[in-house]
Amino acid sequence: PYTYALYAAYGFTSAEIAQLFVVGYGSSLVFGCFVGSFTDRFGRKKCCILYCILYCVSCITKHFNMYMPLMLGRITGGI
């Protein structure tokens, strides 16, 4: 509910908000298929650090009220 309210406060339409959510969940769907083998190849420690960096990027993009940075944040949050 918080994320939807944030996007609505930024002035996005329901359709744009839906696209942001679908891209976030789609990102999880696509990258979730590969992250296990990626982790096996490069190691858990490096992948945990990479995850933290990507999630920080995702959180930082929430401070922008522009569509494309928010879309990038949803993609990186889905990884």
TORPA-4810 file (N, C-alpha, C, O; in nm, 3 decimals):
<nodes>
NODE_1_0.081_-0.121_0.000_0.000_0.000_0.000_0.085_0.127_0.000_0.047_0.227_-0.061_P
NODE_2_0.198_0.123_0.067_0.282_0.243_0.075_0.335_0.282_-0.063_0.331_0.399_-0.100_Y
NODE_3_0.383_0.184_-0.138_0.441_0.214_-0.269_0.334_0.268_-0.364_0.359_0.363_-0.438_T
NODE_4_0.216_0.208_-0.362_0.108_0.258_-0.448_0.073_0.401_-0.410_0.055_0.485_-0.498_Y
NODE_5_0.063_0.429_-0.282_0.031_0.565_-0.236_0.141_0.664_-0.276_0.112_0.779_-0.310_A
NODE_6_0.265_0.620_-0.270_0.376_0.706_-0.310_0.366_0.742_-0.458_0.378_0.859_-0.495_L
NODE_7_0.343_0.640_-0.541_0.331_0.666_-0.685_0.210_0.754_-0.716_0.216_0.840_-0.803_Y
NODE_8_0.101_0.732_-0.645_-0.018_0.814_-0.665_0.008_0.959_-0.623_-0.039_1.053_-0.686_A
NODE_9_0.084_0.976_-0.515_0.118_1.111_-0.470_0.209_1.182_-0.570_0.207_1.305_-0.580_A
NODE_10_0.286_1.106_-0.644_0.370_1.165_-0.749_0.288_1.206_-0.871_0.339_1.272_-0.961_Y
NODE_11_0.162_1.167_-0.875_0.074_1.208_-0.984_0.064_1.109_-1.098_0.016_1.145_-1.206_G
NODE_12_0.106_0.987_-1.078_0.097_0.886_-1.184_-0.044_0.830_-1.191_-0.114_0.822_-1.090_F
NODE_13_-0.085_0.792_-1.311_-0.217_0.732_-1.329_-0.215_0.587_-1.280_-0.109_0.529_-1.257_T
NODE_14_-0.332_0.531_-1.266_-0.342_0.391_-1.223_-0.275_0.297_-1.323_-0.214_0.197_-1.284_S
NODE_15_-0.285_0.330_-1.451_-0.222_0.246_-1.554_-0.070_0.251_-1.542_-0.003_0.148_-1.557_A
NODE_16_-0.015_0.367_-1.517_0.130_0.378_-1.502_0.178_0.307_-1.377_0.283_0.242_-1.377_E
NODE_17_0.102_0.318_-1.271_0.138_0.249_-1.147_0.132_0.098_-1.168_0.218_0.024_-1.120_I
NODE_18_0.031_0.053_-1.241_0.020_-0.091_-1.270_0.139_-0.139_-1.351_0.191_-0.248_-1.326_A
NODE_19_0.184_-0.059_-1.447_0.302_-0.095_-1.526_0.424_-0.107_-1.437_0.504_-0.200_-1.453_Q
NODE_20_0.441_-0.015_-1.344_0.554_-0.022_-1.253_0.551_-0.151_-1.171_0.654_-0.216_-1.153_L
NODE_21_0.434_-0.187_-1.121_0.424_-0.309_-1.042_0.448_-0.434_-1.127_0.517_-0.526_-1.085_F
NODE_22_0.391_-0.437_-1.247_0.408_-0.553_-1.334_0.554_-0.571_-1.372_0.604_-0.683_-1.376_V
NODE_23_0.623_-0.462_-1.401_0.765_-0.471_-1.434_0.846_-0.521_-1.315_0.939_-0.601_-1.332_V
NODE_24_0.813_-0.476_-1.196_0.883_-0.524_-1.076_0.865_-0.673_-1.055_0.962_-0.745_-1.030_G
NODE_25_0.740_-0.719_-1.066_0.714_-0.862_-1.048_0.771_-0.943_-1.164_0.820_-1.054_-1.144_Y
NODE_26_0.764_-0.889_-1.284_0.823_-0.957_-1.401_0.974_-0.968_-1.389_1.032_-1.069_-1.429_G
NODE_27_1.035_-0.866_-1.334_1.180_-0.870_-1.311_1.215_-0.983_-1.215_1.313_-1.054_-1.237_S
NODE_28_1.137_-0.998_-1.111_1.160_-1.108_-1.016_1.142_-1.243_-1.085_1.218_-1.336_-1.061_S
NODE_29_1.042_-1.251_-1.170_1.015_-1.375_-1.242_1.130_-1.413_-1.333_1.175_-1.528_-1.332_L
NODE_30_1.179_-1.318_-1.410_1.285_-1.346_-1.507_1.418_-1.370_-1.437_1.484_-1.471_-1.461_V
NODE_31_1.458_-1.279_-1.352_1.590_-1.292_-1.290_1.595_-1.402_-1.185_1.701_-1.457_-1.158_F
NODE_32_1.480_-1.434_-1.126_1.476_-1.542_-1.028_1.514_-1.677_-1.087_1.562_-1.765_-1.016_G
NODE_33_1.492_-1.692_-1.216_1.528_-1.818_-1.284_1.678_-1.835_-1.297_1.727_-1.948_-1.307_C
NODE_34_1.752_-1.726_-1.297_1.896_-1.733_-1.323_1.984_-1.703_-1.202_2.103_-1.733_-1.204_F
NODE_35_1.928_-1.645_-1.100_2.010_-1.596_-0.989_2.078_-1.711_-0.914_2.188_-1.693_-0.861_V
NODE_36_2.016_-1.827_-0.908_2.077_-1.941_-0.838_2.205_-1.987_-0.904_2.307_-2.006_-0.838_G
NODE_37_2.201_-2.005_-1.035_2.322_-2.048_-1.106_2.426_-1.937_-1.110_2.546_-1.964_-1.107_S
NODE_38_2.381_-1.813_-1.115_2.472_-1.699_-1.110_2.547_-1.697_-0.977_2.667_-1.672_-0.972_F
NODE_39_2.473_-1.725_-0.869_2.534_-1.728_-0.736_2.631_-1.844_-0.722_2.737_-1.830_-0.662_T
NODE_40_2.596_-1.959_-0.778_2.686_-2.073_-0.774_2.817_-2.043_-0.848_2.924_-2.088_-0.809_D
NODE_41_2.805_-1.968_-0.954_2.924_-1.939_-1.036_3.015_-1.833_-0.972_3.137_-1.847_-0.976_R
NODE_42_2.956_-1.729_-0.915_3.036_-1.617_-0.866_3.051_-1.612_-0.714_3.132_-1.534_-0.663_F
NODE_43_2.977_-1.693_-0.643_2.991_-1.699_-0.498_2.884_-1.621_-0.425_2.834_-1.520_-0.473_G
NODE_44_2.851_-1.673_-0.306_2.743_-1.612_-0.229_2.779_-1.474_-0.177_2.696_-1.383_-0.178_R
NODE_45_2.902_-1.457_-0.131_2.941_-1.328_-0.074_2.932_-1.215_-0.177_2.877_-1.109_-0.149_K
NODE_46_2.986_-1.239_-0.296_2.981_-1.137_-0.401_2.838_-1.107_-0.443_2.801_-0.992_-0.468_K
NODE_47_2.757_-1.212_-0.451_2.618_-1.192_-0.491_2.537_-1.122_-0.383_2.447_-1.044_-0.415_C
NODE_48_2.567_-1.147_-0.258_2.500_-1.074_-0.150_2.534_-0.926_-0.155_2.448_-0.840_-0.136_C
NODE_49_2.660_-0.896_-0.181_2.702_-0.756_-0.193_2.634_-0.691_-0.313_2.587_-0.578_-0.305_I
NODE_50_2.629_-0.763_-0.425_2.562_-0.712_-0.544_2.414_-0.688_-0.518_2.358_-0.587_-0.560_L
NODE_51_2.351_-0.781_-0.447_2.209_-0.764_-0.411_2.189_-0.638_-0.327_2.095_-0.562_-0.350_Y
NODE_52_2.275_-0.618_-0.230_2.264_-0.498_-0.145_2.277_-0.370_-0.226_2.204_-0.274_-0.203_C
NODE_53_2.370_-0.369_-0.318_2.390_-0.251_-0.403_2.267_-0.227_-0.490_2.219_-0.114_-0.500_I
NODE_54_2.216_-0.333_-0.552_2.099_-0.319_-0.639_1.977_-0.276_-0.560_1.897_-0.195_-0.608_L
NODE_55_1.961_-0.328_-0.440_1.845_-0.289_-0.359_1.858_-0.145_-0.311_1.758_-0.074_-0.299_Y
NODE_56_1.980_-0.101_-0.283_2.001_0.040_-0.248_1.962_0.130_-0.364_1.899_0.234_-0.344_C
NODE_57_2.000_0.090_-0.485_1.960_0.167_-0.604_1.808_0.172_-0.613_1.750_0.277_-0.642_V
NODE_58_1.745_0.058_-0.587_1.599_0.053_-0.591_1.537_0.149_-0.490_1.441_0.218_-0.521_S
NODE_59_1.592_0.153_-0.371_1.539_0.242_-0.267_1.564_0.389_-0.299_1.479_0.474_-0.274_C
NODE_60_1.680_0.419_-0.355_1.713_0.557_-0.389_1.620_0.610_-0.498_1.581_0.727_-0.495_I
NODE_61_1.585_0.525_-0.593_1.499_0.572_-0.703_1.359_0.610_-0.656_1.288_0.681_-0.727_T
NODE_62_1.318_0.565_-0.539_1.186_0.601_-0.487_1.176_0.751_-0.456_1.066_0.804_-0.441_K
NODE_63_1.289_0.817_-0.446_1.290_0.961_-0.416_1.269_1.048_-0.539_1.258_1.170_-0.527_H
NODE_64_1.265_0.987_-0.656_1.244_1.060_-0.780_1.097_1.049_-0.820_1.036_0.943_-0.803_F
NODE_65_1.041_1.156_-0.872_0.902_1.151_-0.918_0.893_1.144_-1.069_0.795_1.188_-1.129_N
NODE_66_0.997_1.087_-1.132_0.999_1.066_-1.276_0.980_0.917_-1.304_1.025_0.832_-1.227_M
NODE_67_0.914_0.888_-1.415_0.875_0.751_-1.445_0.994_0.658_-1.469_0.998_0.548_-1.414_Y
NODE_68_1.089_0.699_-1.550_1.199_0.608_-1.587_1.289_0.571_-1.468_1.324_0.454_-1.455_M
NODE_69_1.328_0.664_-1.382_1.404_0.621_-1.263_1.325_0.525_-1.175_1.383_0.432_-1.118_P
NODE_70_1.195_0.547_-1.163_1.113_0.454_-1.086_1.107_0.317_-1.151_1.108_0.215_-1.082_L
NODE_71_1.102_0.316_-1.285_1.103_0.188_-1.357_1.235_0.115_-1.334_1.236_-0.006_-1.312_M
NODE_72_1.345_0.188_-1.340_1.476_0.128_-1.311_1.478_0.072_-1.171_1.533_-0.036_-1.148_L
NODE_73_1.421_0.144_-1.077_1.416_0.097_-0.939_1.334_-0.029_-0.924_1.370_-0.117_-0.846_G
NODE_74_1.225_-0.039_-0.996_1.144_-0.160_-0.990_1.218_-0.280_-1.050_1.205_-0.393_-1.002_R
NODE_75_1.295_-0.255_-1.155_1.372_-0.364_-1.215_1.482_-0.410_-1.121_1.498_-0.530_-1.099_I
NODE_76_1.557_-0.315_-1.065_1.664_-0.354_-0.975_1.611_-0.413_-0.843_1.677_-0.497_-0.782_T
NODE_77_1.494_-0.369_-0.801_1.433_-0.427_-0.683_1.385_-0.569_-0.706_1.377_-0.649_-0.613_G
NODE_78_1.352_-0.600_-0.830_1.307_-0.734_-0.863_1.419_-0.835_-0.873_1.395_-0.956_-0.866_G
NODE_79_1.541_-0.786_-0.889_1.655_-0.877_-0.896_1.685_-0.923_-0.758_1.778_-1.001_-0.738_I
</nodes>
